[in-house]
């Protein structure tokens, strides 16, 4: 006979980075970027600049990313239901993965156009590039500062932040390209700057997609060594063995662990199971920062009746 005991301690954000703070920061950043995106599209058409159009395309992705992040925050805050027993907390991971995929698509499109312009350059108004890029740097600095107030431990918020930071770097490159065109008339500088923006987008995409896929595939959290966890659980004299040990991440900074723990018959018969369970879960919380764990206590003979493999 086994004993199922589950504990759940809600993930508490720092007071300075509450969900409301995240929502406000994202909303302000969204308003700033939407206004500038409209301005930049017009400037790109007037100046015949690919790099401005590329930045506007990237800005559109940023706007979509931040809007998606706001939706994900709303979904993640919804309570658990019978059909969604963990609520919709993983919505933020889906949003982060979507942001990364969008960056990859925009990178491919801009790369194609940049290569064409390198082979067949066209005249670009460098003065317009300088003005627009200067405004873009200011807008993105303001948006970046706003986002630093949010909880960047959230992969969702971090994804939006990386979009904005990449734009900031991109506008710095655009500013340099405008100066080069004005001083030396080297119109290909526009396409070169576009390719630099692509590199930044690819870097941001990879850095977002890797942890998102790690979570979606329910891989063991990188900072948790299961063999070390097993060793810690076995330190208690009442614990004979540990099997079916699994750990994964539900959403950012919320690891979950489950295990079958074989304990002595005396532990089960004398009522010590509660004390042992408290000790084991305090160990998991203190040593491995796992506050949501489910441990099934079993007698040594119970394993003979279990189906499936054990690890």
N, C-alpha and C positions, 0 to 999 in steps of 0.2 A: 504494500500500500504506500502510495507516495503522498506528499503534502505539497500543494501548490501555494506559494505565497508570493505576491507581487507588490512591489512598491513603485510609486510614481511620484517624483518630485518635479514639478513644473520648471521649465527653463526660465530663469529670471534674468532679465536684461538689466544692465547697470542703469541707475536712475537717469544718468546723463544721456543714455541712448535707448530710450523707451520706444515702443512701437509708434506712439504719437510723434515723437521726435523724428523717427525715420520717415513717417508719412509727410510731415511738414517739409523736411529737407528735400525729399523727392519732388514734392509739388512745386516748391520754389525753383528747383533746378529745371523742371519740366517747362515752367513758364518762361524762364530765361532762354532756353534752347529753342522753344517753338518760335519765339519772337525773332531770334537771330536767324533761324533757318529760312524764314520767309525773306528776310533781308539779303541773305547770302545767295539764294537762288536768283534773285533779280540781278545782283551784282555779277554773278557768273555769266548770265546771258549777255549783259552789257559789255563785259570785258573779254568774252570768248575764252574764259579760263576753265581748263579741265580740273585743275587742282581745287578751285572753288566749288565746282560742281561735285567733285569727289567728296570734298568736305561736307557739302550739303547733303549728299547721299548718306555719308557717315552720320551726320547730324540727325537725319531721318531715322536711322537705326537707333541712335541714342534716344530720341523722343519715344520711339516704340518700346525701347528697352525700359525706360523709366516708367512709362505708362503701364507696361507689363509688370514691373516691379510693384507698382502701387496696387494693381489687381491681385498680385501674389500675396502681398501683405494682408489684404482684406480676406483672401481665401484662407490663409494660414491662421488667421485669428478666429475662424469659425470653430464652434465647439464640436466635440466628437459626437458621432451619431451611430446608430446600429449598422448602417452601411459603410461608414467611414470611422472605424473605431479609434484611429489616431487623428481624426479631423482631416484637414487638408494641408497639413504642415509642409508636405513635400512640394507644394505648388511653387515655392521659392526656388527649389532646385530645378524644376522644369523651366522656370523663367530664365534662370542663369544659363541653362543649356541652350534655350532658344536664342538668347542674346549672342552666345558664342557662334552658333550656326549662322545667324544673320551677319555677323562680322565676316565670316568666311565667304559668304555669298557676295557681299559688297566688295570684298578684297579681290575676288576673281573678276568682277565686272570692271573695277577701276584699273586693274592690271592690264586688261585687254585694251582699254582706251589709252592708257599711258604708253604702251608699246606702239600703238598706231601713231600717236603724236610724236614719239621719238623718231619714228621713220619718216613721218610726214608732218613736220612742225607747222603750226599756224601762228599768226600774230596774236600776242596777248598783251593786254593793257596792264603793265606792271604797277602803275600808280594805283589803279583800282585794287589790285591784289594787296598792296601795302595797307591801304585804308581798311579794307574788309578784314584782313588778317589781324590788324591792330585791334579792331573792335572785337573780333573773335577771341583774341587772347584775353581781353578784359572780361568778356561774358563768361568764358570758361574758367577763368580764375575765380570769379564770383561763385559760379556753380560748384567748383571744386571745394572752395572754402565751406560752402553750405553743406556739401556732402560729408565733410570731415566730422560734422556734428552727429551724424547717424551712426548706427551700430554696424561697423564694417566686419564684424565676425560673422554676420549673415552673408552667405554667398550671393544672395539676391541683391543686397545693397552693394556689396563689393563689385558685382557685375556692372551695376549702373555707374558706380564710381570710376571703374576702369574705362568705360565708354567716354566719360567726360574728360578724364585725364589724357586719354589718347587723342581726343580732339584738341586739347590744349597744346600737346606736342606738335600735332599736325599744323595748327595755325602758326606756331613758331617757325616751322619749315616753310610754310606759305609766305610768311613775312620775308624770309631770306630770299625765296625765289623771286618775289616782287622787286626787291632791291637789286638782285642780279639782272633782271630784265631791264629795269630802268637805267642802270649804269652801263651795262655791256650789251644790251639787246639780245641776250641769249634766251630765245623763247622756249628752248627745250628745258630750261630750268623748271618750268611749270610741270612738265611730265615727270621730271626727276623728283620733284617734291611730292608728286602724287604717289610715286613708288615708295618713297619714305613713309608716307602715311599708310600705305598697304602693309609695310613691314610692322608698323606699330599695331595695326588692326589684327594681323596674324598672331603677334605675340599676345595681345590681350585675349584673343579667341582661344588660343591653346591653354593659357593660364586659367581661363574660366571653364573650358570644356573638360579638362582633366579631372578636377575635383568633383564636377557635376556628375560625370560618368562613374566616378568612383563610388559616389553615393547611390546613384540610380541602380548600379549593378550590385548593391548591397555588399560591397567589399568590406573587409575588416578595417576599421579606422587606423590610419597610419601610425597614430601614437599609442596604439594598444597592441601589446605582444601577448597572444593567447596563451603561450606556454608560461609566460611570467604570471598571467592571471591564474592559470591552473596551479602553479606552485604556491601562490599566496593562499588560495582556497584550501589547499591540502595541508597548510601549516596547523590548522586546528585539529586536535587529536580526535574529535568526533567524526571527522571527514575521512572516509576510506578511499574514495576515488571521485573523479569528475569526468563526465562524458557529455556528448551532445552540446559542446561548448560553442556558442555562436555569438558574434558581435557585429553590429552594422550601425550605420548612421541614418536616423530617420530624416533629419534635416540639419542645417548648420549648427554645430555645437550641441547636438543632442544624440549622443551615442546610446545604443541599447544593447543589452547583453542578456542571453538566456543560457541556462545550463541545467543538467541533471546532476544532482549531488548525492552520492551514496554515503549514508551516515550509519553509525553503529545502531544496532537494535536498541541499545540502552537509551540512546538519544531520542529515538522515536517513542519509546515506552514510558520514559520518566518525565516527559513534558519539557525537555531541554531544547526541543527543536526551535522554539521561538527565540531563545537566547542565541543559539548558534546562527540562526538566520540573520538576526540583528548584527552580529559580529561580521558575518560574511559580507553583508551589504554595506556596512560601514567601511570595510576594507576596499570594496569596489569603488565606493564614492571617494574615499580619501586618497587611495593610491592611483586610481585610474580615471577619476573624474566621471565615473559612470553612475548616474543617479537614478536611472531607470533600468532595473534588472528584475528578471523573473527566474527564481531558482526552485526547481522541483526536487524535494527530498525523497529519497528512496532507500529501501532496505537492500542488502546485498543480493537477496534472492529475486528482487523485482526485475533486474536486468534480463533474466531468462525469459520474461514474458513480453518484453518490448520488441516492437517490429522496427525494421530498418537498421542501418549501420550506426555505429557509435564512434565518436572521435573525441 
